[in-house]
């Protein structure tokens, strides 16, 4: 029920009461509170209230028709702003010879026609997929920008989250033989 309609109905029920129940009486208690009743008080002075005649009101409620959301409206309501890379942490160092997992978190659900895609230094890494965990293997030494994107069927990025990771690899260097004299 509309909040504007409730006071009107309350007023209508109060003004209709004299017609249905007879007279209305007004009393004031010891604390100064005004009370309205349908019978005079025995212990207090009651004053009969004369209400004006009821004017019936016609209430017009607008008819609303249901319109299904269009594809444009559905796209506008998608909120993927909670997307973030949870592992590896931003600016962290990976020492597993360039092999590690990338995990992302999204607090809202993923729409059926959207997928996750991993990018390493701006280039696609692996395939689009429905889950937000990726395996990276044998990444070169140095700093790399990881980006997890939510993409549509055509591969267009809808939302992205990025993180920088520093890869360290163990390097084996054979001992250098020094010439003996």
Residue, then its C-alpha position, 0 to 999 in steps of 0.5 A: x500500500x502506498x504511504x500516501x494512501x495510508x493517511x487518507x484511509x485513516x482519515x476516512x475511517x475516523x470520519x466514517x466512524x460517526x456515521x457507523x457508530x453514532x457520536x464521538x466524544x472528546x476528553x482531556x486527561x490529567x496529563x493534557x492528552x486528548x482522547x477521542x472515544x465513541x462513548x462519554x467518560x464517566x469520570x471526566x467531562x466529555x465534549x461531543x464532537x460534531x464532524x462535518x459530513x463525509x465527502x467520498x473520495x475516489x482514489x485513482x491508483x496508476x496501473x503499472x505494466x511490467x516490462x521485461x528488462x532489455x539487454x542494455x538494462x541487464x548489462x547496466x545492472x551488472x556489478x563486477x566491481x568487487x573483482x580482485x586478485x587474491x593470490x599472489x599478493x600485489x608486489x609479492x615475490x614468487x620463487x618457484x621457478x616461475x610456476x604458481x597459481x593466480x586466484x581471483x575473487x568475485x563477490x557477485x555471481x558471474x553471468x552465464x555468458x561471461x568468463x574469466x581470462x588471465x593476461x600476463x604483461x597484456x597478453x592472453x595467457x591460457x583460455x577463457x574459463x568459468x572459474x577464477x583460478x589459473x596455473x602459470x608455469x615457467x614465467x621468466x625472471x623479473x617483474x610481471x603484470x598479472x591481470x584477471x579480466x571478466x570478458x564477454x563472448x567476444x573477449x571484450x573486457x568488462x571488468x579487470x583486476x591487476x597485480x604485479x608479481x616478481x619472479x625469481x628463478x634459481x640459477x645454476x652456475x658451474x664453478x669457474x676453474x682457475x688455472x693452476x700455476 
